[in-house]
Every structure is written in structure tokens, then in C-alpha cells.
Amino acid sequence: MNGRVEAIWKKRSHRGVMDPVEQVNAVADRGLEGDANFGATRQVTVIEKEIFDKIKDTLPESEPGMRRANIMVSGIQLKNMRNHILIVGEAHILLRGETRPCELMDDQCQGLLDALDPDWHGGAHGGFIKGGAIRVGDVATIKLPSPLPS
């Protein structure tokens, strides 16, 4: 399944402003350089453009940046992709689980929390297993992880 990196954001501080950027560097086992979650267990969050296109129908004032995710992809479905690898640009992300929306969603746009709550609409989180540059417009691909040697 191939898609595209549509947007990238870096978080200045925990619960802080999300800054849109055209490119970012990912560091394996650490996260995005310059992001508040650098070194955390939950290094990166990813959302789907198609989810936000649907949400915009009922919440026209909503914007993808309000989700507070780091990367927005199109053409990739994140639902139930735990333990899959998302390749974005040069970087590889091991998707670890669903990102549940929090009260900050409704602080920005009333109703956004409920719109993001079902079926992985809030996206996925993970950690970088391979670092590298990620740019808006890069190809995004999802694949099963390689089996461990026995």
C-alpha cells in the first residue's frame, strides 16, 4: 500500500504549539530532532488525511494540525496496523498502537474529540527503527515487519 507524506509538524513543548515544517530528521530509537517528544517512548504520531477530509464535512472549522500529530499521510490506512512498519521518506516507524484523542481536541474545536475517537481516527503512534529525512511529498509505504530469525 503506497501513499504520500502530506504534512509534518514538530511540537515545541509538551502540550505546546505544533509548528508545520517541510522536512524533519528522524533519529532511530529517539524520535524527531527538535520535537518535544524526542527520546520519549511514544516518539511519533501519525494521522490519515482521508479521516480529516471526512471530519471537515461535519466540523468545517477543524484542521489536521489540531490533532497534534507529527505526520499526516494519505493513501495509507492506519487502523489495526499495530506492529507494522510505516516507511516515510528515509525513516521507518514501528507502529505500536492507536493514538487516543484527548481533551485538547475539544479545546481547539468542539466535537473534535468525539470525531477522532472511533476506529483509529486519532491515528497511530510508534517509534523510529530507522532514522533519516522525512519531507512533505515523500512516498509513504506500510509493510509487515520481517520475522525474527529462529
ZIGI-V928953 format. One record per backbone hydrogen bond with DSSP energy under -1.0 kcal/mol. CO is the residue of the C=O (numbers start at 1). NH is the residue of the N-H. E is the energy in kcal/mol with one decimal. If there is no record, write none. Layout:
CO_NH_E + CO_NH_E
This chain:
1_142_-1.4 + 3_140_-1.6 + 4_74_-2.3 + 5_137_-2.9 + 7_72_-2.6 + 8_21_-2.4 + 10_19_-3.3 + 11_36_-2.1 + 13_16_-2.9 + 17_12_-2.5 + 19_10_-2.4 + 22_136_-2.8 + 24_134_-2.6 + 25_33_-2.6 + 26_132_-2.2 + 27_30_-2.1 + 27_31_-2.4 + 30_39_-4.3 + 31_27_-3.1 + 32_35_-2.1 + 35_38_-2.0 + 37_40_-2.5 + 41_43_-1.3 + 44_126_-2.1 + 45_70_-1.6 + 45_71_-2.0 + 46_124_-2.3 + 47_73_-2.7 + 48_52_-1.3 + 49_53_-2.1 + 50_54_-1.6 + 51_55_-2.4 + 52_56_-2.0 + 54_57_-1.1 + 55_59_-2.8 + 59_62_-2.4 + 63_66_-1.8 + 64_67_-1.8 + 65_68_-1.2 + 70_9_-2.9 + 71_47_-2.6 + 72_6_-3.4 + 72_7_-1.4 + 73_49_-3.2 + 74_4_-2.0 + 78_81_-1.9 + 81_84_-2.1 + 84_95_-2.7 + 85_143_-2.4 + 86_93_-2.9 + 87_141_-2.3 + 88_91_-1.9 + 91_88_-2.2 + 92_129_-2.3 + 92_130_-1.5 + 93_86_-2.8 + 94_127_-1.7 + 95_83_-3.5 + 97_125_-2.5 + 102_105_-2.0 + 103_107_-1.4 + 104_108_-1.1 + 105_109_-2.1 + 109_112_-2.4 + 111_115_-1.8 + 112_116_-2.0 + 113_117_-1.0 + 118_121_-2.3 + 120_123_-2.1 + 123_99_-2.5 + 124_46_-3.0 + 125_96_-2.8 + 125_97_-1.4 + 126_44_-1.6 + 127_94_-3.0 + 128_29_-2.9 + 130_92_-2.1 + 132_26_-2.7 + 133_90_-2.7 + 134_24_-2.4 + 135_138_-2.3 + 138_5_-2.8 + 139_89_-1.9 + 140_3_-3.6 + 141_87_-3.6 + 143_85_-3.3
